[in-house]
């Protein structure tokens, strides 16, 4: 690739990660809101809500709403993303995997995609546009800083 394209991609990466984080968080929060409040088609697209305190649906919906909003806003991004990823792994293995081997066969595609998307957010961090930067300052990610440094000649 050309040097100018590489330079553009390096500058755009934090913004692309932030946009990814915002979209994933918003979609996840919508799932929680639909189950808790009956909006956007309601619980599982069937209308209505999940009964308060029912296991595991109501707790999953709370994690979806809170985790999605926190990730979307970039506030406590890594812990929220890890919790959200784990909840989707649990959802996949407890609700879908027993029906068939592959997600395309067992209806677990959304759970798998959210699980891996939130795991990516956990490892890459919030990118730019995060409220963490407002409250805790614009700290450079250690891994990003180390990756940009060239090895010194000894």
Residue pairs with C-beta under 8 A, 6 or more apart in sequence:
1 9
13 127
14 127
14 128
15 127
15 128
15 129
16 127
17 121
17 124
17 125
17 126
17 127
17 128
18 74
18 126
18 127
18 128
18 129
18 130
19 127
20 117
20 120
20 121
20 127
21 71
21 72
21 74
21 77
21 121
21 126
21 127
21 130
22 72
22 74
22 129
24 68
24 71
24 72
24 114
24 117
24 118
24 121
25 67
25 68
25 69
25 70
25 71
25 72
25 73
26 68
26 72
27 68
27 114
28 64
28 67
28 68
28 71
28 72
28 84
28 114
28 118
29 64
29 65
29 67
29 68
29 69
29 72
30 40
30 68
31 61
31 64
31 68
32 60
32 61
32 62
32 63
32 64
32 65
32 66
32 67
32 68
33 39
33 40
33 65
34 40
34 41
34 42
34 43
34 45
35 42
35 43
35 44
35 49
35 50
35 57
35 58
35 60
35 61
35 64
36 49
36 50
36 58
36 61
36 62
36 65
37 49
38 47
38 48
38 49
41 47
42 48
42 49
43 49
43 50
43 57
43 61
50 57
50 58
50 61
51 58
52 58
56 90
56 91
56 94
60 87
60 91
63 83
63 84
63 87
64 84
64 87
66 80
67 80
67 81
67 83
67 84
67 87
67 118
68 84
70 76
70 77
70 80
71 77
71 80
71 81
71 84
71 118
71 121
73 130
73 131
74 126
74 127
74 129
74 130
74 131
74 132
74 133
75 130
75 131
75 132
75 135
76 132
77 121
77 125
77 126
77 130
77 132
78 121
78 122
78 125
78 126
81 118
81 119
81 121
81 122
82 118
82 119
82 122
84 114
84 118
85 114
85 115
85 116
85 118
85 119
85 122
88 111
88 112
88 114
88 115
88 118
89 111
89 115
91 108
91 111
92 103
92 108
92 111
92 112
92 115
95 108
95 111
96 103
96 106
96 107
96 108
96 111
97 106
97 108
98 106
99 105
99 106
99 107
100 106
103 109
103 111
103 112
125 141
125 144
126 132
126 133
133 139
